[in-house]
Amino acid sequence: MNNRMVAMVVGSFALSLGLAAGAADADYKAAKKQEEAAYKAAKADCGKKAVDDKKACLKDAKATHEKNEAANKAKHEMKEAKSPAEKTEAANKQAKETAEADKKAAKK
């Protein structure tokens, strides 16, 4: 009887961890789809502008898209991190990717 109780507790714990990971993946995929839609809408708005304004608009839209994409990815990795060391590593990676996206946007 005791073994059954332990098995049930362990099973329910494992199930809850699996569901939490699945929820994090679903949130990430939804955020990614939303960002793609926002990028497409921004590109469509840029299409209505004059040539020089259009180039600048597309540049800004792409830079914003890359920045948001990096932020969503880092947020997802933070949710999946289990230990404090993994969370710190994910935060450092997020800061690095954000800085790289900013540099890339500034160069264009």
Stockholm file with secondary structure:
# STOCKHOLM 1.0

chainA/1-108         MNNRMVAMVVGSFALSLGLAAGAADADYKAAKKQEEAAYKAAKADCGKKAVDDKKACLKDAKATHEKNEAANKAKHEMKEAKSPAEKTEAANKQAKETAEADKKAAKK
#=GR chainA/1-108 SS CHHHHHHHHHHHHHHHHHHHHHHHHHHHHHHHHHHHHHHHHHHHHHTTSCHHHHHHHHHHHHHHHHHHHHHHHHHHHHHHCCSHHHHHHHHHHHHHHHHHHHHHHHHC
#=GC SS_cons         CHHHHHHHHHHHHHHHHHHHHHHHHHHHHHHHHHHHHHHHHHHHHHTTSCHHHHHHHHHHHHHHHHHHHHHHHHHHHHHHCCSHHHHHHHHHHHHHHHHHHHHHHHHC
//
